[in-house]
Amino acid sequence: MIKRIYLSSPTMHDLEMKYIQEAFDTNWVAPLGKNVDEFENEMASFIGVSHAAALVSGTAALHLALKLCNVQPGDLVFCSDLTFSATVNPVSYEGGVQVFIDSERDTWNMDPRALERAFKKYPKPKAVIVANLYGIPAQLEEIKEICDHNNVPLIEDAAESLGATYRGKQTGTFGKYSALSLVVLKNSTSKEYTGIRKKSSKVA
Ligand SMILES: Cc1ncc(COP(=O)(O)O)c(C=O)c1O
């Protein structure tokens, strides 16, 4: 007989059952309830930002961030080139055009020098999306500085880097908008996913 080995199968133990029961008992099954509010607050305070919003997926968080950056059909968005496809798919959902920025050898993430070259070569993009691949932060301060200098919002795809820090600061705090993911393959998992918003960003 073949023994099937599941990938990240859910573990439902005492606390999970307690909270599920509590949600039913208090009738806070939909739309949202206390547990989601607390999840958002705890996530925001763990990362060090003022707000976090739980969405259905990291992809949805990236999509929302692009909408908040007002990406319209034909607009350019500079994106990491070595990443999971969800980093860049939402650009297509809005009819935007990805410009792939090459990676550097040290972190395998977006190369700040390549980003600078792209700003010289292409018309101004609506946003830059940088991914922190495999839990390794990109050179986030350098990348943010280039974006600030060009007055273009940075979206941080921290789907793979929850808990990782860059120069002592949690990833997920560098972008104007940042996305985390708690899908089953990530280092911390849940059925809830998060998009987070940074202190300085405006309320949409
Ligand atoms: C780099 C990266 N961005 C975005 C996502 C999308 O997250 P989700 O699966 O929660 O939509 C993932 C993982 O799935 C990812 O690895």
The ligand as an SDF file (V2000), in Angstrom:
LIG
                    3D

 16 16  0  0  0  0  0  0  0  0999 V2000
    6.5560   35.5670   -3.3950 C   0  0  0  0  0  0  0  0  0  0  0  0
    5.0910   35.2450   -3.2930 C   0  0  0  0  0  0  0  0  0  0  0  0
    4.1960   36.2260   -3.5630 N   0  0  0  0  0  0  0  0  0  0  0  0
    2.8850   36.0220   -3.4710 C   0  0  0  0  0  0  0  0  0  0  0  0
    2.3840   34.7970   -3.0780 C   0  0  0  0  0  0  0  0  0  0  0  0
    0.8910   34.6410   -3.0600 C   0  0  0  0  0  0  0  0  0  0  0  0
    0.3790   34.3170   -1.8160 O   0  0  0  0  0  0  0  0  0  0  0  0
   -1.0090   33.5130   -1.7410 P   0  0  0  0  0  0  0  0  0  0  0  0
   -0.6990   32.0780   -2.1170 O   0  0  0  0  0  0  0  0  0  0  0  0
   -1.4220   33.6570   -0.2940 O   0  0  0  0  0  0  0  0  0  0  0  0
   -1.9450   34.1540   -2.6840 O   0  0  0  0  0  0  0  0  0  0  0  0
    3.2640   33.7370   -2.7950 C   0  0  0  0  0  0  0  0  0  0  0  0
    2.8520   32.4090   -2.3670 C   0  0  0  0  0  0  0  0  0  0  0  0
    1.9520   31.7630   -2.6350 O   0  0  0  0  0  0  0  0  0  0  0  0
    4.6580   33.9660   -2.9030 C   0  0  0  0  0  0  0  0  0  0  0  0
    5.5350   32.9990   -2.6500 O   0  0  0  0  0  0  0  0  0  0  0  0
  1  2  1  0
  2  3  1  0
  2 15  2  0
  3  4  2  0
  4  5  1  0
  5  6  1  0
  5 12  2  0
  6  7  1  0
  7  8  1  0
  8  9  2  0
  8 10  1  0
  8 11  1  0
 12 13  1  0
 12 15  1  0
 13 14  2  0
 15 16  1  0
M  END
$$$$
